[in-house]
Amino acid sequence: MGDNKLKKMIVGEEIPDRDDPKYRKRYEEDVEAGRRFARFLKLDVLAGHVELFAQKHRRLFLAIVFGIILFCFGLNVHRFSRAYRARQEHPGAVRSQEEVLRGRIPENTHTMIPIPQEDGTDKEN
């Protein structure tokens, strides 16, 4: 891989200016592809209807938009608070093994490894 390709991959390409003659054709093709996509999905018609509704009912449109924004903000705050309250401190693997060896946690009866007891003998399962 050439140095130039590697540099483009890491740094990225310059954002072309739409008036630059070098990128003019590419820009026009991208814009036309976007317009065809919007016409295919009827997004242009939907945008026109939304715009007409917004012009006829300005306050209602603003109330709907800001209502959606406030609802999303409230939902985020709610989810953050639930996540904060539900967080638990999980013991690490070493602490879990030490507690098993000390007998604080009921031992697993399916283990094949003998667990040393406090009196010095090994208990096999």
C-alpha positions in Angstrom: 0.0 0.0 0.0 1.4 3.3 -1.0 2.1 6.1 1.4 -0.5 8.3 -0.2 -3.3 5.6 0.3 -2.2 5.0 3.9 -2.3 8.7 4.6 -5.8 9.0 3.1 -7.0 6.1 5.2 -5.7 7.5 8.4 -6.2 11.2 7.9 -9.1 11.1 5.5 -9.8 13.0 2.4 -10.4 16.7 2.2 -14.1 17.7 2.1 -14.6 18.8 -1.4 -16.1 22.3 -2.1 -19.2 22.0 -4.3 -17.9 24.9 -6.4 -14.5 23.3 -7.0 -14.4 22.2 -10.7 -12.5 19.1 -9.7 -15.4 17.8 -7.6 -18.3 19.6 -9.4 -19.4 16.5 -11.4 -19.2 14.2 -8.4 -21.2 16.7 -6.3 -23.9 17.0 -8.9 -24.2 13.2 -9.2 -24.5 12.8 -5.5 -27.2 15.4 -5.3 -29.1 13.9 -8.2 -28.9 10.4 -6.5 -30.3 11.9 -3.3 -33.1 13.5 -5.2 -34.0 10.2 -7.0 -34.0 8.4 -3.7 -36.3 11.0 -2.1 -38.7 10.8 -5.0 -38.7 7.0 -4.9 -39.6 7.0 -1.2 -42.0 10.0 -1.7 -40.0 11.9 1.0 -40.3 15.0 -1.1 -44.1 14.8 -0.9 -44.0 14.1 2.8 -41.7 17.1 3.4 -44.1 19.3 1.4 -47.0 18.2 3.5 -45.1 18.8 6.7 -44.1 22.3 5.5 -47.7 23.2 4.6 -48.9 22.0 8.0 -46.1 24.0 9.7 -47.1 27.2 7.8 -50.8 26.8 8.6 -50.4 25.8 12.3 -47.2 27.4 13.5 -47.8 27.1 17.3 -49.2 23.6 17.1 -46.2 22.5 15.0 -43.8 24.1 17.4 -45.6 22.5 20.3 -45.4 19.1 18.7 -41.7 19.5 17.9 -40.7 20.7 21.3 -43.0 18.1 22.9 -41.0 15.4 21.1 -37.7 17.0 22.2 -38.9 17.2 25.8 -40.2 13.7 25.8 -36.9 12.3 24.5 -35.0 14.4 27.1 -37.2 13.1 29.9 -36.9 9.5 28.7 -33.1 9.9 28.8 -33.1 11.3 32.3 -35.4 8.5 33.4 -33.1 5.8 31.9 -30.0 7.4 33.4 -31.6 7.5 36.9 -32.7 3.9 36.6 -29.3 2.8 35.5 -27.6 4.8 38.3 -29.9 3.3 41.0 -29.6 -0.2 39.7 -25.8 -0.3 39.6 -24.3 -2.8 41.8 -20.7 -3.4 42.8 -19.7 -6.7 41.4 -17.0 -8.6 43.2 -14.0 -9.5 41.2 -13.0 -13.1 40.4 -10.4 -13.3 43.1 -12.8 -12.1 45.8 -15.4 -14.6 44.6 -12.9 -17.5 44.8 -11.7 -16.4 48.3 -15.3 -16.4 49.5 -16.0 -19.8 48.1 -12.8 -21.1 49.8 -13.9 -19.6 53.1 -17.3 -21.1 52.8 -19.3 -17.9 52.6 -21.0 -18.9 49.4 -22.5 -22.4 49.2 -20.1 -24.6 47.4 -20.8 -26.1 44.1 -21.4 -29.8 44.5 -20.4 -30.5 40.9 -16.8 -29.5 41.2 -14.0 -32.0 40.7 -11.4 -30.1 42.6 -11.1 -30.7 46.3 -11.7 -27.6 48.4 -9.4 -27.2 51.4 -11.2 -27.0 54.8 -10.1 -24.9 57.7 -9.1 -28.0 59.7 -6.5 -28.8 57.0 -8.3 -31.7 55.4 -9.5 -31.8 51.8 -13.2 -32.3 51.2 -13.9 -34.1 47.9 -17.3 -33.9 46.2 
